[in-house]
């Protein structure tokens, strides 16, 4: 790789990072600008009033609470389902495995609107009214697939003879699961729970069709955007970005510390995937 | 299966099977079958449901094929989702190559942390950001006027232009990461061998790197196309009256006309479209579903 093209690639990377981040900065900046329409140019003056207005909106707190409840329910359902499905598919082979696999990943490739509408209609047939419980079921139907893929990948590095050794030594079946298999899966389960949580918080398409009269965060923002735009939405965005970024950075720091400890202990493993 | 029972016992194995069956049957297969069945039923007042008028009919699909407006919205959705997919590929491929083969591996974790920031911000906030930027009195116009590039503010949000901008911004990362993973699994020696044998850079890409990244491209294309065609937020925020998206029509049937039957027929058309796209991509790139969804 010669020098000139390396320089070009670097410039391209910088442009791309700017392209990804500048819109977010514009949006964040508008939250502090004292102008009724959210913008950063012209800069009218620094203000915190949009945050105050946001705090005084009772619908917001309610929708925030709903979002968290839905996300927790989605985690509670999709992690066990995804894990069970991964264990099941891992012990199958041939056409049964590929058929089940296709069925399991199909929801990822299905548009959210279709998932939302089919969930709404299906449960409506059994006179279950729409509401957040349907949002949970709709979201679980595709988020479980993410958990399944993560756990299945982790299962590939599992030494099955450990289970046999435990069984030979007289462990009963629940003990094998609890003491041998699950500890090996913990990283995948943690990652799966995190992904399920954030996917659920971000979800809009499924929730829109299934929510009934209830608000979640995304639906609330959507209705605010439609009813008239004020910088309170930007204020909300700033808070959300700050919270998730702190989480992401904390996770990264923890990961690096762990990596550094592992590096200090001995030579790094040849393949880290 | 017998191996599973031996390892985990009958109770645990049946729990696993029940959980999986609940997921696949109750949450995935039956709702979709019911959606399909429902799309062939007429829209009736509650009293007539189950009555003599409640017979299977093609009426809901004929509504679509009789409406030139809906057909054209459908076609434009397909066309523009394909364009979005292509633009995302053009933007993401060089970057994926640079990150996986040229950039210093030590800088990758930091770069990826920065790149994933937009993914932590929800889709609605990201399209809202572009709504601000592209608005008539928005930063982009004012910046361009200050720099004397243009004299009068440009109305960006006409036609599909702003939808394209918004969709590419929102989904380009779904193209970048799979291609990055695919190229990273290529042995760098193969690139060096091609260069040593005198291959110019474009031929190395065309004959060595691109073929190897096919599963990644397939996976990225499927995701970007599906997300774009099924997007509700970006078109609602950034489209004008002249550029409607197919999901907006589905929404109209569901919420404004309250006609869930026609709505489910339209939703089913969207599902068919995405299924066809996945099949076409799998055929063209000669990859399996297990290569796409990983």
Interface residues (C-beta under 8 A of the other chain):
Chain A: X1 X5 X6 X9 X12 X13 X16 X17 X19 X20 X21 X23 X24 X26 X27 X30 X37 X38 X39 X40 X41 X42 X80 X81 X84 X85 X87 X88 X91 X92 X98 X100 X101 X102 X103 X104 X105 X106 X107 X108 X109 X110 X111 X112 X113 X114 X115 X117 X118 X119 X120 X121 X122 X124 X125 X137 X138 X140 X141 X144 X145 X149 X153 X163 X164 X167 X172 X173 X174 X176 X177 X198 X201 X202 X204 X205 X208 X209 X217 X218 X221 X222 X225 X226 X229 X233 X234 X237 X240 X241 X244 X245 X248 X249 X252 X256
Chain B: X1 X3 X4 X6 X7 X8 X9 X11 X12 X15 X16 X17 X19 X20 X22 X23 X24 X27 X28 X29 X30 X31 X32 X34 X35 X38 X91 X94 X95 X98 X99 X102 X103 X109 X111 X113 X114 X115 X116 X117 X118 X120 X121 X122 X123 X124 X125 X126 X128 X129 X130 X131 X132 X133 X135 X137 X138 X139 X142 X143 X169 X173 X201 X222 X223 X226 X227 X229 X230 X231 X232 X233 X236 X237 X247 X250 X251 X254 X260 X263 X264 X267 X268 X270 X271 X274 X278 X289 X290 X292 X293 X294
